[in-house]
Amino acid sequence: MNSKVAQKSKVGPLLKEDYLSPLPLPTGELPADSLNIIWRKNNVFMDVGYYCIASGVMVMWPSMMLCLWIAYITNDPAVLLLGGAIFSVPIVLMLRSLFVPVPLPIRFNRQRREVCVSVAKGEYWVVPWETVTAMGTESSTINQAGKQTQGLLLIGFTNPDPDGNARNKNFTIGFNCGGGISAMKLWECMRSYMEIGPDAVEDPPDNVHHPKGILATYWRDLVKAAGQKGWPLAIVWDGFFGIFIFNALLVIALERLKLNPPPELTWPEIVEWSKPIPPEQWAKRSPELEAAIAQREAELALRD
């Protein structure tokens, strides 16, 4: 990807690619942190990380409950043995993940307009913000069950060392948020923070900063859901299904266990790099980006 194709789309029969950056131009969508990737945020930097143990729990727990229910109503021990054989490996892998350090976040420094990304154990890159690439991908498969679509937001970084190893020229991280508008909204969290400011992006969720206990947090989320969809639907979906089918309380507990607090960038150079600098020393947009944003905003105004 390059600046010539930013804000362009490539559409095929079963594949769609939205090129979002560079240059980091407005997408026309509002930022939405659908995956809770914002771990820290202040006026200097924002940490973005991806730890998805919740999806594993929410997939395995309903299947395990279904297996137990079938074993109960059929009174057949073979069902339990089959369930144990099916779920033993995923459970072991999940338990193992609880003892593995959480990957370090990507740090976006809006005052210096640079991004720090950990590319290997003990190694990091600091790259200019305007060189970061972003692309939303959406691919579909067709089978007997119908059409199934999956998507990612891919964010790429180029090694700032021109003499670096040829095998270590690029680094890419993917966020399993779905493609299309979902990818644009997630990308807007990073773009809006860097180009507009901290107030343009929502605060980190309670699975990272949790002033209340697990039950109090769950009750607050239930009340919030009731305000959005009404109490009957909130009690059925967020209440019954949330606790008994998807085990939301276990999800909250595991996320707090691993993200309390989120991992920190401790390299001395990055600690110094993350400190605030006087406003007169803040990095500015490039003239190319300034002109491109003005043109893009005019296009969005006409579209609205």
C-alpha positions in Angstrom: 0.0 0.0 0.0 1.1 3.6 -0.6 -0.4 7.1 -0.6 -1.6 6.7 -4.2 -4.1 4.0 -3.2 -5.2 5.2 0.2 -9.0 5.5 0.6 -9.4 3.2 -2.4 -11.1 -0.2 -2.6 -10.4 -3.4 -4.5 -13.5 -5.5 -5.0 -13.6 -9.1 -6.3 -16.2 -11.8 -6.4 -15.3 -13.1 -2.9 -12.8 -10.5 -1.7 -12.9 -6.8 -0.8 -9.9 -4.7 0.3 -10.2 -1.2 1.6 -6.9 0.7 1.6 -7.1 3.2 4.5 -3.5 4.4 4.9 -1.1 5.9 4.1 -2.0 8.7 4.1 -4.2 8.5 7.2 -7.2 10.3 5.8 -10.7 10.4 7.3 -12.8 7.4 6.5 -16.1 9.1 7.2 -16.9 6.7 10.0 -16.9 7.4 13.8 -14.3 5.6 15.9 -15.6 2.5 17.7 -13.4 0.3 19.8 -15.3 -2.9 19.2 -12.5 -5.2 20.4 -11.5 -3.2 23.5 -8.0 -2.6 22.0 -7.4 0.8 23.7 -5.4 -0.1 26.9 -4.0 3.4 27.8 -4.7 6.9 26.6 -3.5 10.3 27.6 -2.5 13.5 25.9 0.9 12.1 24.9 0.3 8.5 23.8 -2.3 5.8 23.3 -1.5 2.1 23.8 -3.3 -0.3 21.5 -3.2 -4.1 22.2 -5.1 -7.2 21.3 -5.8 -10.0 23.8 -8.8 -12.1 22.8 -9.3 -14.7 25.5 -12.9 -13.7 25.7 -13.7 -15.1 22.2 -12.3 -18.5 23.2 -14.4 -18.7 26.3 -17.5 -17.6 24.5 -17.0 -20.2 21.9 -16.1 -23.1 24.1 -18.4 -22.5 27.1 -21.8 -22.9 25.1 -20.4 -26.0 23.4 -19.4 -27.5 26.8 -22.8 -26.7 28.3 -24.5 -28.3 25.3 -22.4 -31.4 25.8 -23.3 -31.6 29.5 -27.0 -31.1 28.8 -27.1 -33.9 26.1 -25.2 -36.2 28.5 -27.7 -35.4 31.3 -30.9 -35.9 29.2 -29.6 -39.1 27.6 -27.8 -40.4 30.7 -25.0 -41.6 28.4 -21.5 -41.5 29.8 -20.1 -41.8 26.3 -21.3 -38.3 25.5 -19.1 -37.0 28.4 -16.1 -39.0 27.1 -16.7 -37.6 23.6 -16.9 -34.1 24.9 -13.8 -34.5 26.9 -11.9 -35.7 23.8 -13.2 -32.8 21.8 -12.6 -30.0 24.4 -9.4 -31.3 26.1 -7.0 -29.7 23.7 -8.7 -26.3 23.5 -8.9 -26.2 27.3 -5.3 -27.0 27.7 -4.3 -24.4 25.1 -6.4 -21.8 26.9 -5.0 -22.7 30.3 -1.5 -22.4 28.8 -2.3 -18.9 27.4 -3.0 -17.8 31.0 0.7 -18.4 31.8 2.1 -16.7 28.7 2.8 -13.0 28.9 0.4 -10.7 27.1 1.9 -9.3 23.9 3.2 -5.7 24.2 0.9 -2.9 22.9 1.5 -0.6 20.0 2.2 2.9 21.3 0.9 5.9 19.2 2.7 9.1 20.2 0.6 12.0 18.9 3.0 14.8 20.1 5.9 13.3 18.1 3.7 11.8 15.4 5.5 8.5 15.7 4.5 4.9 16.5 6.5 2.4 18.6 5.8 -1.3 17.8 7.4 -4.4 19.4 8.5 -6.6 16.5 10.4 -9.3 18.5 11.5 -10.1 22.0 13.6 -7.2 23.1 13.3 -5.4 19.7 11.2 -2.5 18.7 10.7 0.0 15.9 9.8 3.7 16.0 8.2 4.6 12.7 6.7 7.9 11.4 2.9 7.9 11.8 2.3 8.9 8.2 4.1 5.8 7.0 1.8 3.3 8.8 -0.3 1.3 6.5 -3.8 0.1 7.2 -6.2 -2.1 5.2 -9.5 -3.6 5.9 -10.0 -7.0 4.2 -13.2 -9.0 3.8 -13.2 -12.5 2.3 -16.2 -14.8 1.7 -16.6 -18.5 1.2 -19.6 -20.3 -0.2 -20.5 -23.8 0.9 -23.6 -25.9 1.7 -24.3 -23.7 4.7 -24.4 -20.6 2.5 -22.1 -17.6 2.3 -19.8 -16.9 5.2 -17.8 -13.7 5.5 -14.7 -12.9 7.6 -12.7 -9.8 7.8 -9.6 -8.2 9.4 -8.0 -4.8 10.0 -4.4 -5.1 9.0 -1.9 -2.5 10.2 1.6 -2.6 8.8 5.0 -1.0 9.7 8.2 -0.7 7.7 11.6 -1.2 9.3 13.0 2.4 9.8 16.5 1.0 9.5 17.4 0.9 5.7 20.3 -1.4 6.5 18.1 -3.9 8.4 17.8 -7.6 7.6 16.0 -8.2 4.3 13.7 -10.7 6.2 12.8 -8.1 8.7 11.6 -5.3 6.5 7.9 -5.3 7.4 5.8 -6.1 10.4 2.0 -6.6 10.3 -0.6 -7.1 13.0 -4.2 -8.1 12.4 -7.4 -7.3 14.3 -10.2 -9.8 13.9 -12.9 -7.2 13.8 -14.5 -7.9 10.5 -13.9 -5.9 7.3 -15.7 -3.0 5.7 -17.2 -0.4 8.1 -16.1 -2.4 11.2 -12.5 -2.2 10.2 -12.8 1.5 9.3 -14.4 2.3 12.7 -11.6 0.5 14.5 -8.9 2.2 12.4 -10.6 5.5 13.2 -9.7 5.0 16.9 -6.1 5.3 16.0 -6.4 7.8 13.3 -8.7 10.1 15.3 -6.4 10.0 18.3 -3.4 11.0 16.2 -5.1 13.6 14.0 -7.8 15.0 16.3 -6.9 14.3 19.9 -7.6 12.1 22.9 -11.2 13.3 23.3 -12.1 12.0 19.9 -11.7 8.4 21.1 -13.5 6.6 23.9 -11.7 5.8 27.2 -10.2 2.3 27.9 -12.8 -0.2 29.0 -13.2 -1.7 32.5 -11.4 -4.9 31.6 -8.3 -2.7 31.6 -9.1 -0.1 34.2 -11.6 -1.4 36.7 -12.7 0.8 39.6 -15.5 -1.6 40.5 -15.7 -5.3 41.2 -16.7 -8.0 38.8 -20.4 -8.2 39.8 -20.7 -4.4 40.1 -19.2 -4.1 36.6 -21.6 -6.7 35.2 -24.6 -5.0 36.8 -23.5 -1.7 35.3 -23.2 -3.2 31.9 -26.6 -4.8 32.3 -28.2 -1.5 33.2 -26.4 0.1 30.2 -27.7 -2.6 27.9 -31.2 -2.1 29.3 -31.0 1.6 28.5 -30.1 0.7 24.9 -32.5 -2.2 24.1 -35.0 -2.3 27.0 -35.1 -4.5 30.2 -36.8 -7.6 28.7 -34.2 -8.1 26.0 -31.4 -7.1 28.2 -32.4 -9.6 30.9 -32.8 -12.4 28.3 -29.7 -11.7 26.2 -27.2 -9.9 28.6 -28.6 -11.5 31.7 -29.5 -15.2 31.1 -27.4 -15.8 27.9 -24.5 -13.6 29.2 -24.1 -15.6 32.5 -25.3 -19.1 31.7 -24.5 -19.5 28.0 -21.4 -17.3 27.4 -20.2 -17.1 31.0 -19.5 -13.3 30.9 -18.4 -13.3 34.5 -15.5 -15.7 33.8 -14.6 -13.6 30.7 -14.4 -10.5 32.9 -12.3 -12.3 35.5 -9.8 -13.7 33.0 -9.4 -10.4 31.3 -8.7 -8.6 34.5 -6.3 -11.4 35.5 -4.2 -10.8 32.4 -4.7 -7.1 31.9 -4.3 -5.8 35.5 -2.5 -3.7 34.6 -1.8 -4.0 30.8 1.8 -4.7 29.8 4.0 -1.7 29.7 6.8 -0.6 27.4 9.8 -0.5 29.7 12.7 0.2 27.3 14.5 3.3 28.8 14.6 5.0 25.4 10.8 4.5 24.9 10.1 5.6 28.5 11.9 8.9 27.7 10.2 9.0 24.2 6.8 8.7 25.9 7.2 11.8 28.1 5.4 15.0 27.1 7.3 17.7 25.2 6.6 21.4 24.9 3.8 22.3 22.4 6.2 24.3 20.2 8.2 21.0 19.7 5.2 19.0 18.6 5.6 17.4 15.2 3.3 18.8 12.5 1.4 17.2 9.6 3.3 17.0 6.4 2.1 19.4 3.7 1.0 16.4 1.6 -1.2 15.1 4.4 -2.6 18.5 5.1 -3.7 19.0 1.5 -5.0 15.4 1.3 -7.1 15.8 4.4 -8.6 19.0 3.2 -9.6 17.4 -0.1 -11.0 14.3 1.7 -13.1 16.4 4.1 -14.5 18.3 1.2 -15.5 15.0 -0.5 -17.1 13.8 2.7 -19.0 17.1 3.0 -20.4 16.7 -0.5 -21.4 13.0 0.3 -23.3 14.1 3.3 
